[in-house]
């Protein structure tokens, strides 16, 4: 029971059931306790923030409202995707009949809320833009600079390295042959035929 109270407090619950004797009393009465139904309604409301659920669980104002509370709880749990059928099927007035079942329900709702908060915290911020930094090698930088100097456009993504070098070589030959003779010096590498 103390673990449940600690978990509730960690989830942000600040209601009257943080008092262990009042919590124990609410667990004994279950759906006939307005405190118990208020706690379950608070947990379902917190879960609805993360899940945008249509169904809602409302706290009761008297013990006579327990049937409507149990019905609302069943539909909410179905929408939540609860696999524990004892909370949602069978005789309506027999649901949550024992203290253990009530504690199991609270544990389930608290764990679902914890999981929802963790998932929400791990989501990337929708307002921040993903920034990708590309570190180019010296070779890639030289190729890019040469392409810009030769007034090449951006090469297509499908071009191979061999095709790119053939185009650069062809453009270089054209530029060298059309340049004034005194602008071009002696070549650094001389091609020799065998």
DRENPA-516705 format. One record per residue (C-alpha): residue number from 1; residue in one letter; x, y, z. Coordinates in nm, 2 decimals. Example, Ala and Ser with C-alpha at 12.3 -4.5 7.8 and 13.67 -1.06 7.14 Angstrom:
<pts>
[1 A [1.23 -0.45 0.78]],
[2 S [1.37 -0.11 0.71]],
</pts>
This chain:
<pts>
[1 X [0.00 0.00 0.00]],
[2 X [0.28 0.24 0.08]],
[3 X [0.43 0.17 -0.26]],
[4 X [0.10 0.28 -0.43]],
[5 X [0.09 0.60 -0.23]],
[6 X [0.45 0.68 -0.32]],
[7 X [0.38 0.61 -0.69]],
[8 X [0.07 0.83 -0.67]],
[9 X [0.27 1.11 -0.53]],
[10 X [0.54 1.06 -0.79]],
[11 X [0.27 1.09 -1.06]],
[12 X [0.17 1.43 -0.92]],
[13 X [-0.14 1.33 -0.72]],
[14 X [-0.20 1.58 -0.44]],
[15 X [-0.54 1.46 -0.32]],
[16 X [-0.67 1.35 0.02]],
[17 X [-0.58 0.98 -0.03]],
[18 X [-0.21 1.05 0.03]],
[19 X [-0.32 1.00 0.40]],
[20 X [-0.26 0.63 0.44]],
[21 X [-0.56 0.57 0.68]],
[22 X [-0.80 0.75 0.43]],
[23 X [-0.64 0.55 0.14]],
[24 X [-0.70 0.23 0.33]],
[25 X [-1.06 0.32 0.40]],
[26 X [-1.12 0.41 0.03]],
[27 X [-0.97 0.07 -0.07]],
[28 X [-1.21 -0.11 0.17]],
[29 X [-1.52 0.06 0.02]],
[30 X [-1.41 0.06 -0.34]],
[31 X [-1.67 0.19 -0.59]],
[32 X [-1.89 0.29 -0.30]],
[33 X [-1.62 0.54 -0.18]],
[34 X [-1.63 0.88 -0.33]],
[35 X [-1.26 0.91 -0.25]],
[36 X [-1.18 0.59 -0.44]],
[37 X [-1.38 0.70 -0.74]],
[38 X [-1.22 1.05 -0.73]],
[39 X [-0.88 0.89 -0.74]],
[40 X [-0.97 0.66 -1.03]],
[41 X [-1.12 0.96 -1.21]],
[42 X [-0.80 1.16 -1.16]],
[43 X [-0.59 0.88 -1.30]],
[44 X [-0.81 0.84 -1.60]],
[45 X [-0.81 1.22 -1.66]],
[46 X [-0.43 1.22 -1.65]],
[47 X [-0.42 0.93 -1.89]],
[48 X [-0.66 1.11 -2.12]],
[49 X [-0.41 1.40 -2.15]],
[50 X [-0.16 1.16 -2.32]],
[51 X [-0.41 0.94 -2.51]],
[52 X [-0.69 1.17 -2.62]],
[53 X [-0.95 0.92 -2.51]],
[54 X [-1.32 0.99 -2.58]],
[55 X [-1.44 0.80 -2.27]],
[56 X [-1.42 0.96 -1.93]],
[57 X [-1.45 0.83 -1.57]],
[58 X [-1.63 1.07 -1.34]],
[59 X [-1.61 1.06 -0.96]],
[60 X [-1.92 0.97 -0.77]],
[61 X [-2.10 1.20 -0.53]],
[62 X [-2.27 0.91 -0.33]],
[63 X [-2.24 0.53 -0.29]],
[64 X [-2.55 0.49 -0.50]],
[65 X [-2.36 0.61 -0.81]],
[66 X [-2.12 0.31 -0.80]],
[67 X [-2.29 0.12 -1.09]],
[68 X [-2.26 0.42 -1.33]],
[69 X [-1.89 0.46 -1.21]],
[70 X [-1.82 0.09 -1.28]],
[71 X [-1.98 0.12 -1.63]],
[72 X [-1.78 0.43 -1.72]],
[73 X [-1.46 0.26 -1.59]],
[74 X [-1.53 -0.04 -1.81]],
[75 X [-1.57 0.16 -2.12]],
[76 X [-1.26 0.37 -2.04]],
[77 X [-1.05 0.06 -1.98]],
[78 X [-1.16 -0.09 -2.31]],
[79 X [-1.06 0.22 -2.49]],
[80 X [-0.73 0.22 -2.30]],
[81 X [-0.67 -0.13 -2.42]],
[82 X [-0.67 -0.30 -2.09]],
[83 X [-0.63 -0.68 -2.12]],
[84 X [-0.75 -0.76 -1.77]],
[85 X [-1.11 -0.87 -1.84]],
[86 X [-1.21 -0.89 -1.48]],
[87 X [-1.24 -0.51 -1.47]],
[88 X [-1.47 -0.50 -1.78]],
[89 X [-1.68 -0.82 -1.80]],
[90 X [-1.92 -1.01 -1.58]],
[91 X [-2.18 -0.88 -1.34]],
[92 X [-2.13 -0.51 -1.31]],
[93 X [-2.19 -0.51 -0.93]],
[94 X [-1.93 -0.79 -0.88]],
[95 X [-1.65 -0.59 -1.05]],
[96 X [-1.37 -0.46 -0.81]],
[97 X [-1.54 -0.66 -0.54]],
[98 X [-1.22 -0.72 -0.34]],
[99 X [-0.95 -0.50 -0.20]],
[100 X [-0.69 -0.69 -0.41]],
[101 X [-0.88 -0.62 -0.73]],
[102 X [-0.90 -0.25 -0.64]],
[103 X [-0.53 -0.24 -0.57]],
[104 X [-0.46 -0.42 -0.90]],
[105 X [-0.67 -0.16 -1.08]],
[106 X [-0.48 0.13 -0.92]],
[107 X [-0.15 -0.04 -1.00]],
[108 X [-0.25 -0.08 -1.36]],
[109 X [-0.37 0.28 -1.40]],
[110 X [-0.05 0.41 -1.23]],
[111 X [0.17 0.20 -1.45]],
[112 X [-0.01 0.31 -1.77]],
[113 X [0.03 0.67 -1.66]],
[114 X [0.40 0.62 -1.59]],
[115 X [0.45 0.46 -1.93]],
[116 X [0.26 0.75 -2.10]],
[117 X [0.47 1.01 -1.92]],
[118 X [0.80 0.83 -2.02]],
[119 X [0.69 0.80 -2.38]],
[120 X [0.59 1.16 -2.39]],
[121 X [0.92 1.27 -2.24]],
[122 X [1.12 1.07 -2.50]],
[123 X [0.93 1.22 -2.80]],
[124 X [1.14 1.47 -2.99]],
[125 X [1.03 1.83 -2.96]],
[126 X [0.80 1.90 -3.25]],
[127 X [0.91 2.27 -3.25]],
[128 X [1.28 2.19 -3.29]],
[129 X [1.42 2.12 -3.63]],
[130 X [1.65 1.83 -3.69]],
[131 X [2.00 1.97 -3.79]],
[132 X [2.23 1.75 -3.98]],
[133 X [2.60 1.84 -4.00]],
[134 X [2.80 1.68 -4.28]],
[135 X [3.17 1.68 -4.25]],
[136 X [3.32 1.65 -4.60]],
[137 X [3.66 1.51 -4.66]],
[138 X [3.95 1.71 -4.81]],
[139 X [3.90 1.52 -5.14]],
[140 X [3.53 1.59 -5.15]],
[141 X [3.60 1.96 -5.07]],
[142 X [3.85 1.98 -5.36]],
[143 X [3.61 1.82 -5.60]],
[144 X [3.34 2.06 -5.50]],
[145 X [3.57 2.36 -5.53]],
[146 X [3.68 2.24 -5.88]],
[147 X [3.32 2.18 -5.99]],
[148 X [3.23 2.54 -5.88]],
[149 X [3.54 2.68 -6.05]],
[150 X [3.45 2.50 -6.37]],
[151 X [3.09 2.62 -6.34]],
[152 X [2.95 2.27 -6.31]],
[153 X [2.60 2.24 -6.17]],
[154 X [2.53 2.00 -5.88]],
[155 X [2.59 1.65 -6.02]],
[156 X [2.29 1.41 -6.00]],
[157 X [2.28 1.17 -5.72]],
[158 X [2.30 0.88 -5.96]],
[159 X [2.63 0.97 -6.11]],
[160 X [2.93 0.74 -6.05]],
[161 X [3.27 0.86 -5.96]],
[162 X [3.41 0.75 -6.30]],
[163 X [3.14 0.95 -6.48]],
[164 X [3.21 1.25 -6.27]],
[165 X [3.59 1.24 -6.34]],
[166 X [3.53 1.19 -6.72]],
[167 X [3.31 1.50 -6.72]],
[168 X [3.57 1.70 -6.52]],
[169 X [3.85 1.58 -6.75]],
[170 X [3.65 1.68 -7.06]],
[171 X [3.57 2.03 -6.92]],
[172 X [3.94 2.08 -6.81]],
[173 X [4.06 2.00 -7.16]],
[174 X [3.82 2.25 -7.31]],
[175 X [3.92 2.52 -7.06]],
[176 X [4.30 2.45 -7.11]],
[177 X [4.27 2.47 -7.49]],
[178 X [4.07 2.79 -7.49]],
[179 X [4.30 2.97 -7.23]],
[180 X [4.57 3.21 -7.34]],
[181 X [4.91 3.04 -7.39]],
[182 X [5.10 3.26 -7.13]],
[183 X [4.83 3.18 -6.86]],
[184 X [4.91 2.80 -6.87]],
[185 X [5.25 2.69 -6.74]],
[186 X [5.44 2.37 -6.78]],
[187 X [5.25 2.06 -6.66]],
[188 X [5.35 1.90 -6.33]],
[189 X [5.29 1.55 -6.46]],
[190 X [5.39 1.45 -6.81]],
[191 X [5.21 1.16 -6.97]],
[192 X [5.44 0.92 -7.14]],
[193 X [5.35 0.65 -7.38]],
[194 X [5.53 0.32 -7.38]],
</pts>
